[in-house]
Amino acid sequence: MKKILMSALVCVIAFAVASCAGGNTPSAVATKAMECAMQKDYKGLVDLFDIPEEKAAEKEQLVQLFEQKGSSAPKVESFKVLDETIDGDKAVVKMEVTDKDGKTDTSDMKLVKNDKGEWKLDMSK
């Protein structure tokens, strides 16, 4: 009986760890982007954008731009993923965002899967 309970417990823990890891799904990347923005981790945020390695200088410029504009950006109180739509190597994550003043709005985060199979925030229009 102890072996059965221990096996069941190990399975439950393994499942919980796998579920919490988030993985590389569009929703997980969008959530990480929002968390980075809320924590003012602009380097972490920029790392989530689909910017080729050869354009590393642009990444640094983008980090600096976020640092300069960050104080004037609306302060996010909370957010949640409403929907995720995947179409091949493109995805849209619909988010509900509530600012510190209690105003709630919805927005779409567009993502693209890069050559490495990673979901990244899409910088194209």
C-alpha positions as CSV (number, residue, x, y, z in Angstrom):
1,M,0.0,0.0,0.0
2,K,2.9,2.4,0.8
3,K,4.4,1.7,-2.6
4,I,1.2,2.6,-4.3
5,L,0.7,5.8,-2.4
6,M,4.4,6.8,-3.0
7,S,4.0,6.1,-6.7
8,A,0.9,8.1,-6.9
9,L,2.5,11.0,-5.0
10,V,5.5,11.0,-7.3
11,C,3.2,11.1,-10.3
12,V,1.2,14.0,-8.9
13,I,4.4,15.9,-8.0
14,A,5.9,15.3,-11.5
15,F,2.6,16.4,-13.1
16,A,2.5,19.6,-11.0
17,V,6.1,20.5,-11.7
18,A,5.5,20.0,-15.5
19,S,2.4,22.1,-15.3
20,C,4.0,24.9,-13.4
21,A,7.1,25.0,-15.6
22,G,5.0,26.8,-18.2
23,G,7.1,25.6,-21.1
24,N,7.4,27.4,-24.3
25,T,3.8,28.1,-25.2
26,P,2.5,31.4,-26.5
27,S,0.5,32.0,-23.3
28,A,3.6,31.3,-21.1
29,V,5.7,33.7,-23.1
30,A,3.0,36.4,-23.0
31,T,2.7,35.9,-19.2
32,K,6.5,36.1,-18.8
33,A,6.5,39.3,-20.9
34,M,3.8,40.9,-18.6
35,E,5.7,39.8,-15.5
36,C,9.0,41.3,-16.8
37,A,7.2,44.6,-17.7
38,M,5.6,44.8,-14.2
39,Q,8.9,44.1,-12.5
40,K,10.7,46.6,-14.8
41,D,13.0,43.7,-16.0
42,Y,13.4,45.3,-19.5
43,K,16.3,43.1,-20.5
44,G,14.2,40.1,-19.7
45,L,11.3,41.6,-21.7
46,V,13.5,42.4,-24.7
47,D,14.9,38.8,-24.6
48,L,11.3,37.6,-25.3
49,F,11.1,39.6,-28.6
50,D,11.9,38.0,-32.0
51,I,15.1,39.8,-32.7
52,P,17.9,38.0,-34.6
53,E,21.2,37.5,-32.9
54,E,23.0,39.6,-35.4
55,K,20.9,42.6,-34.3
56,A,22.1,42.6,-30.7
57,A,22.7,46.3,-30.8
58,E,19.1,46.9,-31.5
59,K,18.2,44.8,-28.4
60,E,20.3,47.1,-26.2
61,Q,18.7,50.2,-27.7
62,L,15.3,48.7,-27.0
63,V,16.2,48.0,-23.4
64,Q,17.4,51.7,-23.1
65,L,14.1,52.9,-24.6
66,F,12.0,50.9,-22.2
67,E,14.1,52.2,-19.3
68,Q,13.6,55.8,-20.4
69,K,9.8,55.4,-21.1
70,G,9.1,52.9,-18.3
71,S,8.2,55.5,-15.7
72,S,5.6,57.1,-17.9
73,A,4.0,53.8,-18.9
74,P,0.7,52.8,-17.2
75,K,1.2,50.8,-14.1
76,V,-0.2,47.3,-14.4
77,E,-1.9,45.9,-11.3
78,S,-2.9,42.5,-12.7
79,F,-3.4,40.6,-15.9
80,K,-4.8,37.3,-17.1
81,V,-4.7,35.3,-20.3
82,L,-8.2,35.1,-21.8
83,D,-7.5,33.1,-25.0
84,E,-4.7,31.7,-27.1
85,T,-5.0,31.1,-30.8
86,I,-2.2,29.3,-32.7
87,D,-2.0,29.2,-36.5
88,G,1.1,27.4,-37.6
89,D,4.1,29.4,-36.5
90,K,2.0,32.5,-35.5
91,A,-0.1,33.0,-32.4
92,V,-2.2,35.6,-30.7
93,V,-2.7,35.7,-26.9
94,K,-5.7,37.8,-25.7
95,M,-4.9,39.4,-22.4
96,E,-7.0,41.3,-19.9
97,V,-4.9,43.9,-18.2
98,T,-6.0,46.0,-15.2
99,D,-4.0,49.1,-14.2
100,K,-3.4,50.6,-10.8
101,D,-6.4,52.9,-11.2
102,G,-8.7,49.9,-11.7
103,K,-9.2,50.4,-15.5
104,T,-9.4,47.1,-17.3
105,D,-8.6,46.7,-21.0
106,T,-8.0,43.8,-23.3
107,S,-5.1,43.5,-25.8
108,D,-3.7,41.0,-28.2
109,M,-0.1,39.9,-28.0
110,K,1.2,38.6,-31.3
111,L,3.9,35.9,-31.2
112,V,5.9,34.0,-33.7
113,K,7.8,30.7,-33.5
114,N,11.5,31.2,-34.4
115,D,13.9,28.8,-36.2
116,K,14.7,27.2,-32.8
117,G,11.1,26.4,-32.2
118,E,10.8,29.1,-29.4
119,W,7.7,31.4,-29.2
120,K,8.8,35.0,-29.2
121,L,6.9,38.3,-29.2
122,D,6.4,39.4,-32.8
123,M,7.9,42.9,-33.6
124,S,6.4,43.0,-37.1
125,K,3.3,45.0,-37.8
